[in-house]
Each structure stands twice: as C-alpha cells, then as structure tokens.
Amino acid sequence: MRPHEELEQRLSASPASRALLFSTGYLANPGIVPALLGRAMPYFPTSLTMPR
C-alpha cells in the first residue's frame, strides 16, 4: 500500500476524524478554502492564492 493510501485508510477508520486529502498543492488550495468557508460564501481565487 502506498503511503498516501495508508494515511487515507487510517484517517477514515476513526469515526471522530474528518479529513481532506489532496494529491498536490494545486488541488489543495481551491479545495480547502471553499470547504472551510462553506457553500454560502463565494470564493474567487486569484493568482495570489495559487501556489507558484
């Protein structure tokens, strides 16, 4: 099993844990911000919020 798959299995095994896993930083930024803000608040990413 690859390390990220093992981490995903361990995190999902705990009923009290909630986690978001992203394979790259490019996916994390547009994925985590809306998840933290919620659906009611719009999010408009710019070049300043994306990894370089």
Residue, then its C-alpha position, 0 to 999 in steps of 0.5 A: m500500500r502506498p503511503h498516501e493510501e495508508l494515511e487515507q485508510r487510517l484517517s477514515a477508520s476513526p469515526a471522530s476524524r474528518a479529513l481532506l486529502f489532496s494529491t498536490g498543492y494545486l488541488a489543495n488550495p481551491g479545495i480547502v478554502p471553499a470547504l472551510l468557508g462553506r457553500a454560502m460564501p463565494y470564493f474567487p481565487t486569484s493568482l495570489t492564492m495559487p501556489r507558484 
